[in-house]
Structures are given as structure tokens and as C-alpha cells.
Amino acid sequence: MRFLAGIAVGAVLGFLGGYLAFRDTGPRPRAAGPGSASGPAAAAPDAGKAPAPPQDDPAGTGRKGPLIVRFAGGSVTTTGDIVIIPAGVVVGGGERTLAEIEAALVEARAAADWGRYFQALAELGAMGAAEAQAALVRVMGDESLRFEGAWTGQHFFRWLRESDAPGLLEAARRRAEIDIADNPDSRWRGVGWLSLVALRGGPSEIEWLLSLGGDRNREMEVDRALAEGASNPLAAARLAARLKEQRHFLWSPYLSAFAEANPPAALAAALDALPEAMPRNRDDLLRLAGEAATAETLDRARTAFLGLLDPGMRLEAVRAVERMRERGLDVSGFGPLLDEPRLLLERSAASPLKEADKQAVRRALEVIEDSEATWSEATRAAVRPFVGHADESIAEAAREAAARMEGGGRRGGWRPERDSG
């Protein structure tokens, strides 16, 4: 357990910058009194501080050491000896019965101790049992209860997205309304709560969700909820329609959520929107297609990608194919597209380059550097003439592409070894 706590401390430090960026735009912590049985507590300790060292049974709960909630990405919250990361799972700490957890909720509310309260909620979420999910819905539906922090709704979404507990939709919508009323100017208002509404809602709930749009930030709230709730066909269809609106702002995080929640619908939406998309949206739509393609839908993606005519779109499509490869798909059928950056270099090697040509060459080199699917001896040969190019930006791009191919690529975007220089 102490080892896990050390990992969690490192995660806190590593994610702190991103967390603070989100924290500053969310609702500010407010002091809270004891309130009623399941109520909130005083503000959590500063998230920039590492969790306290593990203690045996620090709160008289029978637990050994801290509860650790871990996830591969996202922001971090610390409350005393607890490390919390959005979309996390419990990987440490003892187990309490449902009755013990519900008693702990009452005690934590009476003590105005949000850390202990959230710890009990996280345990309910980790249980996954119908009784635990019903308890979470009761907590969510308690209108006298104020939650601490801007991301609590996201935790509830993760805990309850597979649940069919009675009253879930009604409680989620009411909690969303409360969060929006309490934090009218927050960019993160309704996070998670609105996603539960999109996930479980019928036509009237989806229409209500759409009515919350307006300026760019509000439209992003709607899109995020529709994307995270896109396993609901109604939500997926409305998001697909929004992607086809030429002036609609596309935001990469919610596109990835769309691909995760409903891959077939996300791929279809991306490919349907692509032909008429504004130039600034095309790269995002291609990226969405790369995230959403599966073995069952690969033929549709291949037909669409090979049919692209715009040279810039074809180059960006190579990156999307690389994402497919990284996800374990067989991309051998994309050969004509994967040859595109190499052929561009070969055509450009012996000719004086105008400014537009230089931009195309730089982009081709960058695509090659990032896309292992393009690598071959022919590609290496096409890159070499540009290593000593008179344009230093082209030469640098060529050197980086050559070095990446020589080094055999990288996994997960991390280069473990530092440059000695």
C-alpha cells in the first residue's frame, strides 16, 4: 500500500499543472456547515499538496492506509490521504460493507468532512452492485446536498453509466439544473450530470439539453454531454447532425469521447461531415475517424480515405491511419494513401521549391515522423535529400523524421532517453 501511495503522489505532481488549469475555471470551494445526513463538507485541502503519509486506521474506519483512486489521464484531486483522479477506479484500501459506507456518509456529512464523504462515494462507485448504485442515485437526488468541486458530476457519470437504477435520469437532470444555477459563469458547469441526461434521456431530455447552448462554451457543454452519452442513439444522432454544421466548433476531447462511446456512429458522423467541412474542422474529423474505426468498419474508412482528393486532407488522413495502426487494426489496404508523403518528397527533391511547396514538404516530413505506417526503405531514401536542405526548417524536419525512423519509433509518445547535448 505504501508503494501505491508513492505512485499516487507522483501522479499528483505530474498532473498538477493540468488540474490547476481546470480548478481555476470551476466553482470555488465554499465553506459548509454540518447540514443534513448526507451533506457536503468544508473545502478540500489544497490539491497542490501531496497526500499525507499512510496511517493505520486514520479515521477509525478499519482501513489500512489511504484509499487511492487512479486513472491514466486527467486532473487530480487530493483530500487528506486520498488521491482522486477523474474516471478513476479504486486500487487500494480495505473494503467496507454497504451499511458501513452509508453510515460513513452520514458521519462525514455531520462532520462536514468532504474528504471522508467522497471516499465513501468512491467506494460505492467501485462496488458496482445495484444496491450501491441505488445509494448513489439517492445521494445525487438529495437537493439539500451541495457537492464540492467542479468534477464530482464526472465521477457520478463514470459510476452510473452502466446503471439502470430507478430515478437516475430524474436525479441527474435535477442535479444538472442545480449545478448550472449555482455556477452560471463556469465553463465546467453540468460536467457529468449532463452526460448522464444525454445517456439516459429520451427526446424531451435531449431537446432540453440542446436548449442549454448559446455561446461557444455552452455549445461545448452540450457537445461533451452528447458525446459521452452517445451510446444512446438519440444523443449520437443529434451530435452527428451538429458535426455537419459548417460553422460548428469542434473540440477534440469530446470527439474522442464520441469514438469511445459509440464507434460505428462516430465513424459514420465523421465521414458524412467531412466532404462539406470547413478547412479548420477537417483534421479533427479525420482524427475522429481514426479513433472510431474498428475491424468491422475498416472497409468504409478505407474507401472514404482513398477517395480523398485534396492533398492536404490526404496527408492528414495518413495520421488517422497511423492511429488505426496503433490501435491494432490492419492498415495494409491503405497503401496508396500511406505512400502519399513519400511520393510528394520524391517529386520535390529535384526542383526549386516555392513557399507553398516548402510548406507541403515540411508537412510531409512531419507526417512521416509521426506515422510508422509510412516507414520503409523507400521512405528513408526519400527523406535523405532534405537533411541538408538550404531551408533550415525543412532540414530540421528531415533530420527529426530520419532520427525517428532510425530509432524505431516510440510507444505512447514517450522518449525515455534524454539527448546528451
C-alpha positions as CSV (number, residue, x, y, z in Angstrom):
1,M,0.0,0.0,0.0
2,R,2.8,2.4,0.8
3,F,4.2,1.7,-2.7
4,L,0.9,2.6,-4.3
5,A,0.7,5.7,-2.2
6,G,4.1,6.7,-3.6
7,I,2.8,6.2,-7.1
8,A,-0.2,8.3,-6.4
9,V,2.0,11.2,-5.0
10,G,3.9,11.1,-8.3
11,A,0.7,11.2,-10.2
12,V,-0.4,14.3,-8.2
13,L,2.8,16.1,-9.1
14,G,2.7,15.1,-12.7
15,F,-0.9,16.1,-13.3
16,L,-0.9,19.2,-11.1
17,G,-0.4,21.8,-13.8
18,G,-3.4,20.5,-15.8
19,Y,-5.5,20.2,-12.7
20,L,-4.9,23.7,-11.6
21,A,-5.9,25.0,-15.0
22,F,-9.2,23.3,-14.7
23,R,-9.6,24.1,-11.0
24,D,-9.3,27.8,-11.6
25,T,-12.2,27.9,-14.0
26,G,-14.5,25.8,-12.0
27,P,-16.6,26.8,-9.0
28,R,-14.6,27.9,-6.0
29,P,-14.7,25.9,-2.8
30,R,-17.2,27.2,-0.2
31,A,-17.4,26.6,3.5
32,A,-20.2,24.3,4.6
33,G,-21.8,23.6,7.9
34,P,-22.8,20.1,9.1
35,G,-26.2,20.2,7.3
36,S,-28.3,17.1,7.0
37,A,-27.3,13.5,6.9
38,S,-25.6,13.2,3.6
39,G,-24.4,16.7,3.1
40,P,-21.1,18.2,2.0
41,A,-18.2,19.5,3.9
42,A,-15.7,22.2,4.2
43,A,-13.4,22.8,1.2
44,A,-10.9,20.1,0.5
45,P,-7.2,20.7,1.2
46,D,-5.0,22.3,-1.4
47,A,-4.7,19.9,-4.4
48,G,-1.1,21.0,-4.8
49,K,-0.1,19.3,-1.6
50,A,0.9,15.6,-1.6
51,P,-1.3,13.3,0.3
52,A,-0.5,12.7,4.0
53,P,1.6,9.7,4.7
54,P,-0.4,6.5,5.2
55,Q,-1.6,5.8,8.7
56,D,-3.2,2.7,10.1
57,D,-6.9,3.3,10.5
58,P,-6.6,7.2,10.4
59,A,-10.4,7.8,10.8
60,G,-11.4,4.7,12.8
61,T,-12.8,3.1,9.7
62,G,-10.9,-0.2,9.8
63,R,-9.0,0.8,6.7
64,K,-5.2,0.3,6.4
65,G,-3.6,3.2,4.6
66,P,-5.1,5.6,2.1
67,L,-7.8,4.9,-0.5
68,I,-6.2,5.5,-3.9
69,V,-8.3,6.3,-7.0
70,R,-6.2,6.0,-10.2
71,F,-6.7,6.8,-13.8
72,A,-4.3,7.0,-16.8
73,G,-5.1,10.7,-17.5
74,G,-7.0,13.7,-16.3
75,S,-6.8,16.1,-13.4
76,V,-6.1,15.2,-9.8
77,T,-7.7,16.0,-6.5
78,T,-6.3,15.3,-3.1
79,T,-8.3,15.3,0.1
80,G,-6.1,14.4,3.1
81,D,-4.7,10.9,2.4
82,I,-6.9,10.3,-0.6
83,V,-5.9,10.7,-4.2
84,I,-8.7,11.1,-6.7
85,I,-8.4,11.3,-10.5
86,P,-11.5,11.6,-12.8
87,A,-12.8,8.4,-14.2
88,G,-10.7,6.5,-11.6
89,V,-11.0,3.1,-10.1
90,V,-10.2,2.1,-6.5
91,V,-6.9,0.2,-6.5
92,G,-6.1,0.3,-2.8
93,G,-7.6,0.3,0.6
94,G,-9.8,-2.1,2.6
95,E,-13.4,-3.0,2.0
96,R,-16.5,-1.9,3.9
97,T,-20.0,-3.2,3.6
98,L,-22.8,-1.2,2.1
99,A,-24.2,-0.5,5.5
100,E,-20.8,0.7,6.8
101,I,-20.4,3.0,3.8
102,E,-23.8,4.5,4.2
103,A,-23.1,5.1,7.9
104,A,-19.9,6.7,6.9
105,L,-21.8,9.1,4.6
106,V,-24.0,10.2,7.5
107,E,-21.0,10.7,9.8
108,A,-18.9,12.6,7.2
109,R,-21.8,14.9,6.5
110,A,-22.3,15.6,10.2
111,A,-18.6,16.3,10.5
112,A,-18.6,18.5,7.3
113,D,-15.7,16.3,6.1
114,W,-15.8,16.2,2.3
115,G,-12.7,14.0,2.0
116,R,-14.3,11.2,4.0
117,Y,-17.6,11.8,2.2
118,F,-16.1,11.5,-1.2
119,Q,-14.1,8.4,0.0
120,A,-17.4,6.7,0.8
121,L,-18.9,7.7,-2.6
122,A,-15.9,6.3,-4.4
123,E,-16.3,3.0,-2.6
124,L,-20.0,2.9,-3.6
125,G,-18.9,3.6,-7.2
126,A,-16.3,0.8,-7.1
127,M,-18.8,-1.7,-5.8
128,G,-20.9,-1.7,-9.0
129,A,-23.7,-3.6,-7.2
130,A,-27.3,-2.5,-7.9
131,E,-27.8,-1.6,-4.2
132,A,-24.7,0.7,-4.3
133,Q,-25.8,2.3,-7.5
134,A,-29.2,3.0,-5.9
135,A,-27.5,4.6,-3.0
136,L,-25.5,6.9,-5.3
137,V,-28.8,7.9,-7.1
138,R,-30.3,8.8,-3.7
139,V,-27.3,11.0,-2.9
140,M,-27.4,12.6,-6.3
141,G,-31.1,13.3,-5.9
142,D,-30.7,15.0,-2.5
143,E,-31.4,18.6,-3.4
144,S,-30.3,19.8,0.0
145,L,-26.8,18.5,-0.6
146,R,-24.0,20.6,-2.1
147,F,-21.2,18.8,-3.7
148,E,-17.6,20.0,-3.6
149,G,-15.6,20.7,-6.7
150,A,-16.3,21.1,-10.4
151,W,-15.8,17.4,-11.4
152,T,-17.9,15.5,-9.0
153,G,-20.6,15.0,-11.7
154,Q,-18.0,13.3,-13.9
155,H,-17.3,10.8,-11.2
156,F,-21.1,10.1,-10.9
157,F,-21.2,9.6,-14.7
158,R,-18.5,7.0,-14.6
159,W,-20.0,5.3,-11.6
160,L,-23.5,5.2,-13.0
161,R,-23.2,5.0,-16.8
162,E,-23.9,1.2,-16.8
163,S,-26.7,1.6,-14.2
164,D,-30.5,1.4,-14.7
165,A,-31.3,2.4,-11.1
166,P,-34.8,3.8,-10.7
167,G,-34.9,7.6,-10.6
168,L,-31.4,8.0,-12.2
169,L,-32.5,10.2,-15.1
170,E,-34.7,12.5,-13.0
171,A,-32.0,12.9,-10.4
172,A,-29.3,13.6,-13.0
173,R,-31.3,16.3,-14.7
174,R,-32.2,18.0,-11.4
175,R,-28.5,17.8,-10.3
176,A,-27.5,19.4,-13.6
177,E,-30.1,22.2,-13.1
178,I,-28.7,22.8,-9.7
179,D,-25.1,22.8,-10.9
180,I,-25.9,25.3,-13.7
181,A,-27.8,27.6,-11.3
182,D,-25.1,27.5,-8.7
183,N,-22.3,28.1,-11.2
184,P,-23.8,30.1,-14.1
185,D,-20.5,31.5,-15.3
186,S,-18.4,28.3,-15.1
187,R,-17.1,26.7,-18.2
188,W,-17.4,23.3,-16.5
189,R,-21.0,23.7,-15.2
190,G,-23.0,20.5,-15.6
191,V,-20.0,18.3,-16.3
192,G,-21.0,14.6,-15.9
193,W,-24.6,15.4,-14.8
194,L,-25.5,16.5,-18.4
195,S,-23.7,13.4,-19.8
196,L,-26.0,11.2,-17.6
197,V,-29.0,13.1,-19.0
198,A,-27.8,12.5,-22.6
199,L,-27.0,8.8,-21.9
200,R,-30.4,8.0,-20.4
201,G,-32.7,10.7,-21.9
202,G,-35.5,10.5,-24.3
203,P,-36.5,13.1,-26.9
204,S,-37.6,15.7,-24.4
205,E,-34.4,15.4,-22.4
206,I,-32.3,15.7,-25.5
207,E,-34.2,18.8,-26.6
208,W,-33.7,20.3,-23.1
209,L,-30.0,19.6,-23.3
210,L,-29.8,21.3,-26.7
211,S,-31.6,24.3,-25.3
212,L,-28.6,25.0,-23.0
213,G,-26.3,26.0,-25.9
214,G,-25.6,29.6,-26.9
215,D,-22.0,30.8,-26.9
216,R,-19.1,28.6,-27.7
217,N,-18.5,27.4,-24.2
218,R,-22.2,26.5,-23.8
219,E,-22.2,24.6,-27.1
220,M,-19.1,22.7,-25.9
221,E,-21.0,21.7,-22.8
222,V,-23.8,20.3,-25.0
223,D,-21.4,18.5,-27.3
224,R,-19.4,16.9,-24.4
225,A,-22.7,15.6,-22.9
226,L,-23.9,14.2,-26.2
227,A,-20.5,12.6,-26.9
228,E,-20.2,11.0,-23.6
229,G,-23.8,9.8,-23.8
230,A,-23.5,8.7,-27.4
231,S,-24.3,5.1,-26.7
232,N,-27.8,6.5,-26.6
233,P,-28.8,6.6,-30.3
234,L,-30.7,9.8,-29.8
235,A,-27.6,11.5,-28.4
236,A,-25.4,10.1,-31.2
237,A,-27.8,11.3,-33.9
238,R,-28.0,14.8,-32.6
239,L,-24.2,15.1,-32.2
240,A,-23.8,13.8,-35.8
241,A,-26.1,16.5,-37.1
242,R,-24.1,19.1,-35.2
243,L,-20.9,17.9,-36.7
244,K,-22.3,18.7,-40.1
245,E,-23.0,22.3,-39.3
246,Q,-20.1,24.1,-41.1
247,R,-19.5,26.7,-38.5
248,H,-19.8,24.4,-35.5
249,F,-16.7,24.4,-33.3
250,L,-15.1,21.0,-32.9
251,W,-13.4,20.2,-29.7
252,S,-11.0,17.2,-29.7
253,P,-11.7,15.8,-26.2
254,Y,-15.4,15.3,-26.9
255,L,-14.7,13.8,-30.3
256,S,-12.6,11.2,-28.6
257,A,-15.4,10.6,-26.1
258,F,-17.8,10.1,-29.1
259,A,-15.5,7.5,-30.6
260,E,-15.2,5.6,-27.3
261,A,-19.0,5.7,-26.5
262,N,-20.3,4.7,-30.0
263,P,-17.6,3.8,-32.5
264,P,-19.9,3.0,-35.5
265,A,-21.9,6.2,-35.1
266,A,-18.8,8.3,-34.6
267,L,-17.1,7.0,-37.7
268,A,-20.3,7.5,-39.8
269,A,-20.7,11.0,-38.4
270,A,-17.1,11.9,-39.2
271,L,-17.2,10.6,-42.8
272,D,-20.6,12.1,-43.5
273,A,-19.5,15.5,-42.3
274,L,-16.1,15.5,-44.0
275,P,-17.0,16.4,-47.6
276,E,-18.6,19.8,-46.7
277,A,-16.5,20.6,-43.6
278,M,-14.7,23.9,-43.3
279,P,-10.9,23.5,-43.6
280,R,-10.3,24.1,-39.8
281,N,-12.6,21.2,-39.0
282,R,-11.2,18.6,-41.4
283,D,-8.3,17.5,-39.4
284,D,-10.5,16.9,-36.3
285,L,-13.0,14.9,-38.3
286,L,-10.2,12.7,-39.8
287,R,-8.8,12.2,-36.3
288,L,-12.2,11.2,-35.1
289,A,-12.4,8.6,-37.9
290,G,-9.1,7.2,-36.9
291,E,-10.2,6.9,-33.3
292,A,-13.6,5.3,-34.2
293,A,-12.7,2.8,-37.0
294,T,-13.0,-0.8,-36.0
295,A,-12.2,-4.1,-37.8
296,E,-15.9,-4.2,-38.8
297,T,-16.0,-0.7,-40.2
298,L,-12.4,-0.5,-41.6
299,D,-13.6,-1.1,-45.2
300,R,-15.8,2.0,-45.0
301,A,-13.0,4.1,-43.6
302,R,-10.6,2.8,-46.3
303,T,-13.0,3.6,-49.2
304,A,-13.5,7.1,-47.8
305,F,-9.9,7.9,-47.2
306,L,-8.6,6.5,-50.5
307,G,-11.3,8.7,-52.3
308,L,-10.0,11.9,-50.8
309,L,-8.8,14.3,-53.5
310,D,-7.4,17.3,-51.5
311,P,-3.6,16.8,-51.0
312,G,-3.7,18.3,-47.5
313,M,-6.5,16.1,-46.4
314,R,-4.8,13.1,-47.8
315,L,-1.7,13.9,-45.7
316,E,-3.7,14.4,-42.6
317,A,-5.6,11.1,-43.3
318,V,-2.2,9.4,-43.0
319,R,-2.1,10.4,-39.3
320,A,-5.6,8.9,-38.9
321,V,-4.4,5.7,-40.4
322,E,-1.5,5.7,-38.1
323,R,-3.9,5.9,-35.2
324,M,-5.7,2.9,-36.5
325,R,-2.5,1.0,-36.7
326,E,-1.6,2.0,-33.1
327,R,-5.0,0.6,-32.1
328,G,-4.1,-2.8,-33.6
329,L,-6.0,-2.6,-36.9
330,D,-4.6,-4.0,-40.2
331,V,-3.9,-0.9,-42.3
332,S,-2.2,-2.7,-45.2
333,G,-5.1,-1.8,-47.5
334,F,-4.3,1.9,-47.1
335,G,-1.1,1.6,-49.2
336,P,-1.8,4.2,-51.8
337,L,-2.6,6.8,-49.1
338,L,0.4,5.8,-47.0
339,D,2.7,6.3,-50.0
340,E,1.5,9.9,-50.4
341,P,4.1,11.7,-48.2
342,R,6.9,9.7,-49.8
343,L,5.8,10.5,-53.3
344,L,5.5,14.2,-52.5
345,L,9.1,14.2,-51.3
346,E,10.3,12.3,-54.4
347,R,8.5,14.8,-56.7
348,S,10.0,17.8,-54.8
349,A,13.6,16.6,-54.3
350,A,15.0,17.8,-57.7
351,S,13.0,21.1,-58.1
352,P,13.3,24.6,-56.7
353,L,10.6,25.0,-54.0
354,K,8.2,27.8,-53.9
355,E,6.8,28.8,-50.5
356,A,3.7,26.6,-50.9
357,D,5.9,23.7,-51.9
358,K,8.1,24.2,-48.8
359,Q,5.0,24.1,-46.6
360,A,3.9,20.8,-48.2
361,V,7.4,19.3,-47.9
362,R,7.6,20.2,-44.2
363,R,4.1,18.8,-43.6
364,A,5.0,15.5,-45.4
365,L,8.2,15.2,-43.3
366,E,6.2,15.8,-40.1
367,V,3.6,13.2,-41.1
368,I,6.3,10.7,-41.8
369,E,7.9,11.3,-38.5
370,D,4.7,10.7,-36.7
371,S,3.4,7.8,-38.8
372,E,5.2,4.5,-38.5
373,A,2.8,3.1,-41.1
374,T,4.7,5.1,-43.7
375,W,8.1,3.8,-42.9
376,S,10.1,1.8,-45.5
377,E,13.5,1.8,-47.1
378,A,11.9,3.9,-49.9
379,T,10.7,6.4,-47.4
380,R,14.1,6.7,-45.8
381,A,15.6,7.3,-49.2
382,A,13.0,10.0,-49.9
383,V,13.8,11.8,-46.7
384,R,17.7,11.8,-47.1
385,P,17.9,14.6,-49.7
386,F,16.2,17.0,-47.4
387,V,18.5,16.5,-44.4
388,G,20.9,19.1,-45.8
389,H,18.3,21.4,-47.4
390,A,19.1,25.1,-47.6
391,D,15.8,25.9,-45.8
392,E,16.7,25.1,-42.2
393,S,13.1,24.3,-41.1
394,I,12.9,21.7,-43.8
395,A,16.3,20.3,-42.9
396,E,15.4,20.1,-39.3
397,A,12.1,18.3,-40.1
398,A,14.0,15.9,-42.3
399,R,16.6,15.2,-39.5
400,E,13.8,14.6,-37.0
401,A,12.0,12.2,-39.4
402,A,15.2,10.3,-40.2
403,A,16.1,10.0,-36.5
404,R,12.7,8.7,-35.6
405,M,12.8,6.1,-38.3
406,E,16.4,5.1,-37.3
407,G,15.3,4.9,-33.7
408,G,12.5,2.5,-34.5
409,G,9.7,4.7,-33.2
410,R,8.3,5.2,-29.8
411,R,5.5,3.8,-27.7
412,G,2.9,6.1,-26.1
413,G,4.7,9.3,-27.2
414,W,7.4,8.9,-24.5
415,R,11.1,9.1,-25.3
416,P,12.8,7.7,-22.2
417,E,16.3,8.7,-23.1
418,R,17.5,12.4,-22.9
419,D,19.6,13.9,-25.6
420,S,23.1,14.1,-24.2
421,G,23.6,17.5,-25.7
